[in-house]
Every structure is written in structure tokens, then in C-alpha cells.
């Protein structure tokens, strides 16, 4: 069995936005992973040069994109 492949859904300049969108995806039963290099929130300014990335399983990308659009966020794939 091959490992699940995660793909980029959207990047965020603010970690809290990414966490909000992740929680919405979680409630829609769509698995996602938040990748953020901001020193655990201690260095929030790092996200300006290295934005938080929200990743979803490749097979869930269309469903996730629809959910994200419904709550008023675009996706990087548009």
C-alpha cells in the first residue's frame, strides 16, 4: 500500500486563519495537516516569509476546496 499523498490546499499569512480553516475541514470529516514554521506561535512574523500551509489528502482536494470557498476563503489552486 502506498502512503497517503498530501497536497497544498492554501497558504495563510496568519496561523490563526489556517487553524480556523483546519477546524472547519475537521468538522466536515476532511483530514488536513497544518504546516507552519513560526516557532510554535512565538515568532508570528515568520509566516510572512514562510506562510502557514494547509495540506489535504490528494483524493479530498476538491471537497476541501468547496468547503473552503463556502466559508469565504479562496484556494491556491484557483
C-alpha positions as CSV (number, residue, x, y, z in Angstrom):
1,X,0.0,0.0,0.0
2,X,1.4,3.4,-0.9
3,X,1.4,6.2,1.7
4,X,-1.3,8.9,1.5
5,X,-0.1,11.9,-0.5
6,X,-0.9,15.3,0.9
7,X,-1.1,18.3,-1.4
8,X,-1.3,22.0,-0.8
9,X,-4.8,23.4,-0.4
10,X,-3.9,27.0,0.6
11,X,-1.3,29.2,2.2
12,X,-2.0,31.7,5.0
13,X,-0.1,34.7,6.2
14,X,-1.7,34.2,9.7
15,X,-1.6,31.0,11.5
16,X,-4.9,31.6,13.3
17,X,-6.7,31.7,9.9
18,X,-5.1,28.4,9.0
19,X,-6.2,26.9,12.3
20,X,-9.8,28.2,11.8
21,X,-10.0,26.7,8.3
22,X,-8.5,23.4,9.5
23,X,-11.2,23.2,12.2
24,X,-13.9,23.7,9.6
25,X,-12.3,20.9,7.5
26,X,-12.1,18.7,10.6
27,X,-15.8,19.2,11.2
28,X,-16.5,18.2,7.6
29,X,-14.5,15.0,8.2
30,X,-11.8,16.0,5.8
31,X,-8.3,15.2,7.1
32,X,-5.8,18.0,6.9
33,X,-2.3,18.9,8.1
34,X,-1.2,22.4,9.1
35,X,2.5,23.1,8.3
36,X,3.7,26.3,9.9
37,X,7.2,27.4,10.9
38,X,6.5,30.2,13.4
39,X,8.4,28.8,16.4
40,X,5.2,27.4,17.9
41,X,3.5,30.8,17.6
42,X,6.3,32.7,19.4
43,X,7.6,34.3,16.2
44,X,4.4,35.1,14.3
45,X,6.3,37.3,11.9
46,X,8.0,34.3,10.3
47,X,4.8,33.4,8.5
48,X,5.3,36.5,6.2
49,X,8.4,34.9,4.7
50,X,7.3,31.3,5.2
51,X,3.4,31.2,5.2
52,X,1.5,28.5,7.0
53,X,0.4,25.8,4.6
54,X,-2.8,23.8,4.9
55,X,-2.4,20.4,3.2
56,X,-5.1,17.8,2.5
57,X,-5.1,14.3,1.0
58,X,-5.0,14.3,-2.8
59,X,-8.3,12.4,-3.0
60,X,-10.0,15.1,-0.8
61,X,-8.8,18.2,-2.6
62,X,-12.0,19.0,-4.5
63,X,-14.2,18.5,-1.4
64,X,-11.8,20.6,0.7
65,X,-11.7,23.4,-1.9
66,X,-15.5,23.5,-1.9
67,X,-15.7,23.7,1.9
68,X,-13.1,26.5,2.0
69,X,-14.8,28.5,-0.7
70,X,-18.1,28.2,1.1
71,X,-16.7,29.9,4.2
72,X,-15.2,32.7,2.1
73,X,-11.6,31.7,1.6
74,X,-10.1,31.1,-1.8
75,X,-7.7,28.3,-2.5
76,X,-4.2,28.5,-4.0
77,X,-5.3,26.1,-6.8
78,X,-7.7,28.7,-8.4
